[in-house]
């Protein structure tokens, strides 16, 4: 198996875990995965070890391999980091909106709305990430975004679980429109507040989400 194929398998497994297609705590049968991807045990082991390094998989030698549970303590800390960074980014962008940003955000929101109409939560979530990534890119903070993405695996899955709640997609679209409008109007205070409120929702609803799916979580000390 070449490196490109290996990367594709790794990305597919990562996407399936982050989207909750493979839910927290789910066992991962190596024989089933080898059959699904048409690979031998060695490259599959390497992919699982990479995912373990990222905190997405628990690998126990001579025992079961499973999807890691959502660590709420880690999620709260990564939320604090992401919120601090993205609030500042939105305020900076709104002080002097870069050319093309308003149109790009508007197009992403329209595409998200279309995915919501289709009920395609994976596509919706992918565009959600693209909406935020566009702001990092226009702020010329791509490396910062890579750090944030690496630390966001637990909050991303918490948000994916929250997205399954009725009306959540509609709320995200409303929040994104407020953020985009505040930046387009060159209103830093409004942009910062819109991002702050938008990113707080899944953490605020953590108590409800853990009550509905207690087996998905560790670190159940909800503030």
N, C-alpha and C positions, 0 to 999 in steps of 0.2 A: 504494500500500500504506500503511495507516495504522500508527501507532506500535504499537498493540496486536498487530497481525499480525507486525510486525517483531520485537517482543519475544518472541513465541511461537516464531518461527524461531530466534532467537538461543538461547533456552532449550533448544529441542530439539537443536540442534547441540551445545551445551555438554554436555547430558546424554548424548548419544551418544558424545562424546569421553571424558568422565569415566568412563563405564561400559565403555569399550574396545570398544563396538560399532564405533566408528571408531578403530582401533588406532594407536599411535604410529608416525609415518612414513607413514601411509596417504595417498596422493594424494587431493586433493579436486577433482573435476571441476566447474568452475563451471556448465557446461551441464547436467550431471546434477543438480546441486543446484537450479538454476533450475527444471528440469522437476519435480523432486520437490516443491518448495514452491510452484510456480506463481507465481514472482516474476521480475522483470526483473533485469538485471545490477547496477543501481545499489544497490538495497536489499541484495542478496546481498553485494556488495562491502563495504557498510557493516557487515554482520554479521560478515564475516570479519575486517575490521579491528578490530572490538571484541574478537573472540576472539584476535587477534594481540596486542592490548594486554594481555590476560589471560595470555598465554603459552601458549595452547592451540593456536595455528595459526601456521605460518610462511608468510608471504605474500611472494613474490618477484616484483616487477613484470616483466612480459613472460616469466615463467617459471612453473614449477609452484607450486601452493599445496598444502600438506600439513599433516597433524596434527603438532604438535611432538612430539619425543621426550621421554621422562621424564628430567628433569634430577635426578640423584641428589644432587648437591651441594645444590641447592635443597631437595630432599625432606628431607635430613638437617637442614637449618637450620629448615625449617618444622615438622618433627617436634619439634625442641628447643623451639621457641616454644609449640607446641600442648600438649606434655607439661607444660611448666612451668605453663601457665595452667590446664589441666584437672585436674591433680593438686591444685592449690590450691583450685579450685572444689569438687572432691569433698570435700576436708577441711573446707571451710567449711560445706557443706551438711550434712555428717554431724555437725557440732557442734550444730546445731539444725535437724533435718530439717523443711523447709517442709510445711505441710499440702497433701496431694494429690500430692506428688512420688512417694512410694512406689507409690501406685496407678497413676500415669501411667507410671512406668518398668516396672512389672509388665505393664501392658497392651501397651506397646511390645515387650517381650520376647516375649510370647505371639504377637503379630502377626508378629514376625520368625521365630519358630519355625515358624509356618504357612507363611510364604513359603519358608523353607528346605525344608520338606516338599514344596512344589510345584516346587522347583528354580528359583524365580524370583529370580535373583541381583540384578537391577535393583531389584526391590521390596525385597529384603533390604537392599541397600545404602542405599536411601532411608530405611528405618526405622532403620538404623544411625546415619545423620546425625540423625534425629529424636530418638533416644535421647540423644545428646550435646547436641543443641540444647535439650532440656528442662532439662538441668542449667544451661546458661547462662541460660536464661530465669528459672528459679527463683532463681538467684543475682543476677538483675537486671543481667546483663552482656551484653545483646543486641548492643550496639555492638562489644564486644570480639569476640563470636562472628563478626560480619561481617568484621572484620579477619582473624581466623583462617581463615575460609572463603576469603577472597580469596587468602591466601598458601598455601593447601593443595592447589593443583591438581596438583602433582607427587606429593605423598604420597598424595592421593586415588586417583590412577591406579595407584600402586604397591600400595596396599591392594586396589584392584579386581582387580589381577593376582593378588595373594596369595589373594584370595577364591576364585579358580578352583581352588586346590589342594584335594585331598581333605581332608575334616575341618575345613577352616578355618571354615566357617560354624558348625559345632558348637563350636569353640573360642571364637568370638566370643560365642555365646549363653552359654557357661559364664562367660566374663569379665564379660559384662553382668549376669548374675545375681549374681556376687560383688560388683560395684560397687553394684548396687541394694540387696543385702542389707546391705552394710557401712554404707551411708547410712541405711537403715531402722533398723539397730541403734545408730545414733549413735556409730559407731566411726571417728573421723577418720583415725587411722593406717592402719587396714585399708582404708578407702576410697581414701586416697591411693596406697597400694601396689597396690591392685587396678587403678586407672587407669594407674599407671606401667607395670605389666607388660602390660596390655592394649594400650597404644599402642606398645610397643616391638617388637611381633612382626614387623611388615612390614619395619622397618629391619633387624632381626636376620636376616631371611630374604632381604635384598637380594642377597647373593652368589648364592644359589641361583636367584632370579628372573632375575637378569641372565644367568646361565649358560644358562638355558632360552630366553631371548628377548633375545639381545644386541642385536639391531637396534632394540629398543624404547627404548634408553637412551643418554644421554650422561653424562659425568662418572662413569666407571666406577671411580673410586677408592673402593672400599668399605673402610671402617675395620674 
